[in-house]
Amino acid sequence: MRQRLGLIVVLASLSLLAGCEMNVRESKVYGTYVASYPYGTETITFNSDHTFIQSVVIEQEKPAVVRGNWEFDSKHSRVSYTRALLVDDGFGGLRPDWRSPTNGWTSMSVEMHWFRIVIGSGLPFPYVKR
């Protein structure tokens, strides 16, 4: 019985490791990601030509769309992009200047979580690949 329980623990541990791979290949980054906020939704599509489209839909507000460029650091599994709209204020609220694109770069981690790619997993509202 103890051997069987030990085997179950080992197999469960291995499945956890397989489901939570940290580094992601660049070719897996391409696609559409969604962050869902209590007050709206943000969608970012990273294209293979290193351009992106970001759209933000806030309740009772006119939607906003921006376009820009992105890069991927495969060593650190981070995506960086320019001219992004920063929507959340870090405390679960909408930033007052959310319609103004940043002048610099925005950089976030890209990770595999249970066979799903997640950007900014440490954020209150991470971006999940569709």
N, C-alpha and C positions, 0 to 999 in steps of 0.2 A: 504494500500500500504506500509506503514512504517513497519508494522508487517511482511509482506512478505519479504521485504528487510532485516530486522533484522534476520529473519530465514535463509535467504540465506547466510548472513555473518557468522552466527554461524555454519552452515553446512560446509561452505568453510573452516573455521578455524579448525574444527574437522578433515576434510579430510587432511589438511596440517599436523596436528599432527600425524595422522595415517601413513602418508607417510614418515615421518622423525623420526622414532624411533631411539634413540641413541644406546642403548645396543643391542647386538646381542648374541644369544646363540652359544656355541661352535659348536654344530652340524651343524649350518648354515654356519660356516666358511669354512668347507671342500669344496674343489672345485678349479676351475681354475679362475685366475684373470689376466687381461691384462691392462698394461699401454702403451698408444700409445704416442710416442714422435715424434717431427718433423723429427728426424733422424733414427727412428727405432721403434721396439716393444719389450716389456718385458712381459714374461708370467711366472706366479708363480702358481704352483699347490700345495695346502695344503692337504695332505692325512690324513685320520682318524687315522693312526698309528703314527702321529706327525712327519712325515718326509715331506720334500718338495723338489720339483724340480723347479729350476729357469732357464729359457732359455732367452737369449738376442740375438736379431737379429738386427744388425746395418747395414745400407746401405753400400754396398761395403766393408764389413768386414766379416770375418769368424765368424759364430755364437759361442756363449759361453754357456755352461751348467754347473750348480753346483747343488749339493744336500746337504741337511743339515737337521736339526731338528727345530721344532717350538713348542712354548707354547702359551696358551691363558689365559689371565687374564679376567675372566668373570665379575669381579667387576668393572673394568675400561674399559672393552670391547677393549682390546688391544692384538694384535698378536706380538710376538717376535720370531725372528728366527736367527740362526747362519750361518756363512759362506756365507753371501749374497753378490751378486754383486751390488754395488751402481753405477747406470748408470748416472743419471742426476746430474749436478753440482749445482743445486738449482737456476740457472739463465737461464734455458732452453737449456743448452749446454751439450755435452757429456763430462763426466769426463775423463781425460787422462788415469787414472788407472782403468777404468771400468772393465777390465778383472780380477782384483785381488780381491778375496773374502775378506771380512772383517774378522778380528780376533775375534771380539766381537759380541754382539747382536744388531740387528736392531729391533726397536719397533715402531709400528704404530697403530693408532686408527682404529677400525672396526665399521662401522655405516651402518644403513639402510637408504637409500635415495630413496624415491619414489619406494619402493618395490624392490630395487636393493641394494645389499651389496657392499659397497665401502670401500677400505682400503686406509688410508692416504688421506682423503678428503681435507685436507688443503694443499696438495702438488700441484704444478703446473700441474702435470700429475698423477692423482690418479689411483689406481688399481680398476677396475670394474669387478665384478664377471660375468662370462659368464653363 
